[in-house]
Amino acid sequence: MDKRKAPESVLRYIDYLKKLHPELKKAYLFGSFAKGNSKTDSDMDVALIFQDIGDTFDIQVRLMKLRRQFDTRIEPHVFSETDFGISHPLAGEILKTGFEIIL
């Protein structure tokens, strides 16, 4: 797989999420799939950045359930726009090692 291309199941998942949640502003693939060293059982880490989101835990749970329709290896990580920045430890790592999936 091309290191800079998200798996097709992730692209379909994000496309579906955009229709459900127009407040979804950005998505990043990070982890082993973004680095190009994934294995068959590797999860697909996806950071999802929302504008004006309420409880990130509630949406995280819903998105985890929804992933079953696409690929159970998808691991959504939910952020608000205000929380997603270089000062957030995980966000900083995502920005350094991951890549943005164009919405």
Number of C-alpha atoms within 10 A of each C-alpha: 10 10 14 15 15 20 16 11 17 22 17 13 18 24 13 13 17 15 10 10 14 10 15 22 15 18 22 23 27 22 20 17 23 24 15 14 11 15 9 6 7 13 17 23 21 26 25 23 21 22 15 11 16 10 11 13 12 10 16 17 12 10 19 15 11 17 19 12 9 16 16 14 17 21 18 24 20 24 24 19 16 11 13 20 16 13 10 11 10 14 19 14 15 23 17 11 15 22 21 18 18 10 11
